[in-house]
């Protein structure tokens, strides 16, 4: 059973690395294709178009940036990463149920 738990741990770590790298790549790609209106420049620290006044920061408007920003949301906490706790709970529960169902009348 502990071999299965180790494999589950490695899978979760790999899952987190894929989400982390995917988000970083999408952020950098979004910044590379962002276009801002006149008087605005792209500020990579806040990922918005800025005219120098923080109250007037706006999102870039080109279609490529909008789609990339949407994909970041789907990969992040409102999408795939949001399912992580449910996946962990289901996998651990199935491991324990499997142990109890396969043991029969013998003791562990």
C-alpha positions in Angstrom: 0.0 0.0 0.0 2.8 2.4 0.8 4.2 1.8 -2.7 0.9 3.0 -4.1 1.0 6.0 -1.8 4.5 6.8 -3.0 3.4 6.6 -6.6 0.4 8.9 -5.8 2.8 11.4 -4.2 5.1 11.4 -7.3 2.0 11.8 -9.5 0.8 14.8 -7.5 4.3 16.4 -7.6 4.4 15.9 -11.4 0.9 17.4 -11.7 2.0 20.5 -9.7 5.2 20.9 -11.8 3.2 20.7 -15.0 0.7 23.3 -13.8 3.5 25.6 -12.6 5.6 25.4 -15.7 2.5 25.8 -17.9 1.4 28.9 -16.1 4.8 30.5 -16.3 5.0 29.8 -20.0 1.5 31.2 -20.6 2.3 34.4 -18.7 5.5 35.0 -20.7 3.7 34.2 -23.9 0.9 36.5 -23.0 3.4 39.3 -22.3 5.2 38.8 -25.6 2.0 39.2 -27.7 0.2 41.9 -25.6 -0.7 45.1 -27.4 -1.8 48.2 -25.6 -3.8 51.2 -26.7 -2.2 54.6 -27.4 -0.5 56.1 -24.4 -0.2 52.8 -22.6 2.8 50.4 -22.3 2.8 46.8 -21.2 3.9 46.4 -17.6 5.1 42.9 -17.1 5.1 43.1 -13.2 1.3 43.5 -13.1 0.5 42.0 -16.6 -1.5 45.0 -17.6 -1.2 48.1 -19.8 -0.2 51.1 -17.8 0.1 54.8 -18.4 2.2 55.4 -15.3 -0.8 55.8 -12.9 -1.7 52.6 -11.0 -5.3 53.5 -11.0 -5.5 53.4 -14.8 -4.0 50.0 -15.5 -6.1 48.1 -18.1 -5.8 44.7 -19.7 -4.4 44.3 -23.2 -7.1 44.0 -25.8 -5.7 41.9 -28.6 -7.3 38.5 -29.1 -4.1 36.5 -28.5 -3.6 38.0 -25.1 -7.2 37.5 -24.1 -7.1 33.8 -25.1 -3.8 33.2 -23.3 -5.2 34.9 -20.2 -8.2 32.6 -20.4 -6.0 29.6 -20.6 -4.0 30.7 -17.5 -7.3 30.8 -15.6 -8.3 27.3 -16.8 -4.9 26.0 -15.8 -4.9 27.8 -12.4 -7.0 27.6 -9.3 -10.3 28.2 -11.2 -9.6 25.3 -13.5 -7.4 22.2 -13.5 -5.5 23.1 -10.3 -8.8 23.6 -8.5 -9.5 19.8 -8.9 -6.3 18.8 -7.1 -7.8 18.4 -3.6 -10.7 16.3 -5.0 -8.3 14.1 -7.0 -6.1 13.5 -3.9 -9.0 12.7 -1.7 -10.5 10.3 -4.2 -7.2 8.5 -4.9 -6.4 8.0 -1.2 -9.9 6.9 -0.4 -9.7 4.3 -3.2 -6.4 3.0 -1.9 -7.8 2.4 1.5 -11.0 0.9 0.2 -8.9 -1.4 -2.0 -6.9 -2.6 1.0 -10.0 -3.3 3.1 -11.9 -5.0 0.2 -9.0 -7.3 -0.9 -8.0 -8.5 2.6 -11.0 -10.8 3.0 -11.0 -12.7 6.4 -7.3 -12.5 7.0 -5.6 -9.9 9.2 -3.3 -7.1 7.9 
